[in-house]
Amino acid sequence: MLRIAIRELQHGPVETVGELPPSDPAFEGLELPLTEPVRVEGQLQATEGDDFLWRGRIRTSARVPCRRCLAEVDCGLDRDVDVLLTSDPDAADDPSVYTLPEAALQVDLTGVVREELVLDMPAYVLCREDCAGLCPECGAELNAGPCGCARSAEPA
């Protein structure tokens, strides 16, 4: 349940638990290499004014290329999230705040999950710390040993 009616929050915090498949429209255009559903859990509560605080956790797994040798690496993503959602138009420029439509009847956390997931996606991953990468001359993977091209035969 990632869409919560605001009237439900009048009675206190609401538990938010949901799962988004890798093919969910929320992830369109992102080219996220997700290998399992995105699991979301947390709690949404009303704060002062028309603001809402969501404290949650986002978990999934992705397959990303090693930055040196391009081998596929399975990477677990696990992010704790504390975000403020508001309908205050003056807060729209604050990157740490998510804005809601002024007359919103519900809080939809899907956009929050999308953005926080992108922020958690590692920019650079190594298959192993001592990855030798690819030969810049012939493109062979050097983790398997020397490639034998003319470049590797040159003295160091």
C-alpha positions as CSV (number, residue, x, y, z in Angstrom):
1,M,0.0,0.0,0.0
2,L,2.0,3.0,-1.3
3,R,-1.0,5.3,-1.8
4,I,-2.5,6.4,1.5
5,A,-5.7,8.5,1.8
6,I,-5.0,11.6,3.8
7,R,-8.1,11.1,5.9
8,E,-6.6,7.8,7.2
9,L,-3.7,9.8,8.7
10,Q,-6.1,11.7,11.0
11,H,-6.2,8.6,13.2
12,G,-2.5,8.3,13.5
13,P,0.5,6.9,11.6
14,V,-0.2,4.4,8.8
15,E,2.0,1.4,8.0
16,T,3.2,1.4,4.4
17,V,4.1,-2.0,2.9
18,G,4.3,-2.7,-0.7
19,E,6.2,-4.3,-3.6
20,L,6.9,-2.9,-7.0
21,P,7.9,-5.3,-9.8
22,P,11.0,-4.2,-11.9
23,S,8.6,-3.7,-14.8
24,D,6.4,-1.2,-12.9
25,P,5.6,2.0,-14.9
26,A,7.2,4.0,-12.0
27,F,10.6,2.9,-13.3
28,E,10.0,3.6,-17.0
29,G,12.9,5.5,-18.6
30,L,15.3,4.8,-15.8
31,E,16.9,1.7,-17.3
32,L,17.4,0.3,-13.8
33,P,18.9,-3.2,-14.0
34,L,16.6,-4.6,-11.2
35,T,16.7,-8.4,-10.7
36,E,13.9,-8.6,-8.1
37,P,10.9,-6.6,-6.9
38,V,11.4,-3.5,-4.9
39,R,10.2,-4.1,-1.4
40,V,9.0,-1.1,0.6
41,E,8.0,-0.8,4.2
42,G,7.6,2.1,6.6
43,Q,5.3,4.4,8.3
44,L,3.6,7.6,7.2
45,Q,2.4,10.2,9.6
46,A,0.9,13.7,9.5
47,T,3.0,16.5,11.0
48,E,2.3,20.2,11.5
49,G,0.2,21.9,8.8
50,D,-0.3,19.9,5.6
51,D,3.1,18.1,5.8
52,F,3.7,14.4,6.1
53,L,6.8,12.4,7.3
54,W,7.6,9.0,5.8
55,R,10.1,6.8,7.5
56,G,10.7,3.7,5.5
57,R,13.0,1.2,4.0
58,I,13.5,0.3,0.3
59,R,15.2,-3.0,-0.6
60,T,15.9,-4.7,-3.9
61,S,18.7,-6.1,-6.0
62,A,20.3,-5.1,-9.3
63,R,22.8,-6.5,-11.8
64,V,25.3,-3.8,-12.8
65,P,28.5,-3.9,-14.8
66,C,31.9,-3.9,-13.1
67,R,33.5,-0.5,-13.9
68,R,36.8,-2.2,-14.9
69,C,36.0,-5.4,-16.7
70,L,32.2,-5.0,-17.5
71,A,31.4,-8.4,-15.9
72,E,27.8,-8.4,-14.4
73,V,27.8,-8.0,-10.6
74,D,24.8,-8.6,-8.4
75,C,24.4,-5.7,-6.0
76,G,21.9,-5.5,-3.1
77,L,20.3,-2.2,-2.5
78,D,19.0,-1.4,1.0
79,R,18.2,2.2,1.9
80,D,16.5,3.7,5.0
81,V,14.5,6.8,4.1
82,D,13.2,9.7,6.0
83,V,11.4,12.2,3.8
84,L,9.1,15.1,4.2
85,L,6.1,15.5,1.8
86,T,4.3,18.8,1.6
87,S,1.9,20.8,-0.5
88,D,3.7,24.1,0.3
89,P,4.7,25.5,-3.1
90,D,7.7,27.4,-1.5
91,A,9.3,24.1,-0.6
92,A,9.4,22.9,-4.3
93,D,13.0,24.1,-4.7
94,D,14.3,22.1,-1.7
95,P,15.7,18.8,-3.0
96,S,15.1,17.1,0.4
97,V,11.4,17.7,0.2
98,Y,8.8,16.0,-2.0
99,T,5.9,18.1,-3.1
100,L,2.2,17.1,-3.2
101,P,-0.5,18.7,-5.2
102,E,-2.2,21.5,-3.2
103,A,-5.6,19.7,-2.9
104,A,-4.2,16.2,-2.6
105,L,-6.6,13.6,-1.2
106,Q,-3.9,11.0,-1.0
107,V,-0.1,10.6,-0.5
108,D,1.5,8.5,-3.2
109,L,4.9,7.2,-2.2
110,T,5.7,5.7,-5.6
111,G,7.6,8.8,-6.8
112,V,9.6,8.8,-3.5
113,V,10.5,5.2,-4.0
114,R,11.6,5.8,-7.6
115,E,13.8,8.8,-6.7
116,E,15.4,7.3,-3.6
117,L,16.1,4.1,-5.5
118,V,18.0,6.0,-8.2
119,L,19.9,7.9,-5.5
120,D,20.9,4.5,-4.0
121,M,22.0,2.9,-7.2
122,P,25.8,2.7,-7.1
123,A,27.7,4.7,-9.7
124,Y,30.7,2.4,-9.7
125,V,30.9,-1.2,-8.8
126,L,33.9,-3.6,-8.9
127,C,33.5,-7.3,-9.4
128,R,36.4,-7.7,-6.9
129,E,38.8,-5.2,-5.4
130,D,41.8,-6.4,-7.5
131,C,39.9,-6.5,-10.8
132,A,42.5,-6.2,-13.6
133,G,39.9,-4.8,-16.1
134,L,40.2,-5.0,-19.8
135,C,43.2,-4.7,-22.1
136,P,43.0,-1.2,-23.6
137,E,44.6,-2.6,-26.8
138,C,42.6,-5.8,-27.6
139,G,39.8,-5.7,-25.1
140,A,40.5,-9.0,-23.5
141,E,39.5,-9.5,-19.8
142,L,42.7,-9.4,-17.9
143,N,41.3,-11.2,-14.8
144,A,41.7,-14.5,-16.8
145,G,45.4,-13.7,-17.3
146,P,47.6,-11.9,-19.8
147,C,45.9,-11.3,-23.2
148,G,49.0,-12.0,-25.4
149,C,48.5,-8.9,-27.6
150,A,51.5,-6.8,-28.7
151,R,50.9,-4.3,-25.8
152,S,51.3,-7.0,-23.1
153,A,54.5,-8.2,-24.7
154,E,56.1,-4.8,-24.3
155,P,58.5,-4.5,-21.3
156,A,57.1,-2.6,-18.3
